């Protein structure tokens, strides 16, 4: 009876087939256990953004009821939105384009949040740079003496009478930001307004008015002394510091005692 020799290093047909099967099973197992590449992570959306119905819907804030804004009646360019930054300023800076009634809050990545605004006489008279040094939720409005002199009916809101209580119909709206230059009050304000139909237009008084829902959004983003540049137009050269016009018409009697000091 003859015996088949199995030499070292020589694969028999059976061994070859067995090794092939084992290899195929190993590859199949590897394919089943392979971890796929993680999907790219999308950048986090800007807080405070959604559809316009949500952004401008009714709100209850600090006990005050804000009505919904009929945003459909406002030119869409004046509604809150993220746009390519046209200012060239560093992130965190606020730029007011007085010629087009826009306020830009510069963000990272070459973007900016754009808000529509209404500019009053003070807005057209004041150009230059300042910082937001104080801010206040639901401020009391106290007309300055010169305003009361022009309109005696405002005397009931004088400082002696405690001013006009805060609320949805207060001229300063839901929030006010007080602008200072070298520690001096410019009498220039970024504030809310109940007059939604004034956005994108020139108003008879006031400084820079935003929709109440928009000024509330801006308020939460301003956490320190933010630089503010008011320009007659972004397509015009920057105003030299020596030639800045800072003749802001007073629209209130000063910063409230309970305002938040920013650092």
Beta strands, then each sheet from edge to edge (+ up, - down):
strand 1: 59-61
strand 2: 64-66
strand 3: 81-84
strand 4: 94-97
strand 5: 102-106
strand 6: 111-116
strand 7: 118-119
strand 8: 126-137
strand 9: 175-181
strand 10: 184-193
strand 11: 208-211
strand 12: 227-231
strand 13: 245-246
strand 14: 260-261
sheet 1: 1+ 2-
sheet 2: 3+ 6- 5+ 4- 12- 8+ 9- 10+ 11+ 7-
sheet 3: 3+ 6- 5+ 4- 12- 8+ 13-
sheet 4: 3+ 6- 5+ 4- 12- 8+ 14-
end
